[in-house]
Amino acid sequence: MTTGFATPVGSPVIGDSSAATEVFNRYSGQLVQLAQQRLNWRLRRKLDPEDVVQSAFQSFFRLHSEQETHFENWTALWGLLSLITLRKCGRKLEYFKAACRDIDQENSTAMNARMIEDSRSDWEAVANDPTPEQAAVLTDTLQVLLSELSEQE
């Protein structure tokens, strides 16, 4: 199959592994950033944005192998790859938001327990009196200082 891109630099053929490598190298970093922006921090704990991008490339290359695809320029290819990536992010979000595996409930339970434990320490009574350890240190320090003084001083 001799399909490819009409670009100012040349026309790589997607069926060619070097063309596939060029497409991957050109867009993988940008697509990972795009996926990171779309996946919230809770979802990124479960799912690596690079995995989403790998899946997007897999879908793109499968689509391209099944039907002849032409792109007028690199921007058109970017549009398709970014669309595939965004849809993959949306599907993963739907998957992890399903009631049986809701990541919001999972994290909120652990977070609530941690917040309750932290708030207990905030409510501890605070006294203005020195602790027994502080009193002992003060006594020892005064004894050392006074022992160095003469009776007149």
Salt bridges, closest charged atoms under 4 A:
GLU22 OE2 - ARG26 NH2 3.97
GLU68 OE2 - HIS70 NE2 2.91
ASP104 OD1 - ARG42 NH1 2.80
ASP104 OD2 - LYS97 NZ 2.18
GLU106 OE2 - LYS46 NZ 3.08
GLU117 OE1 - ARG120 NH1 3.29
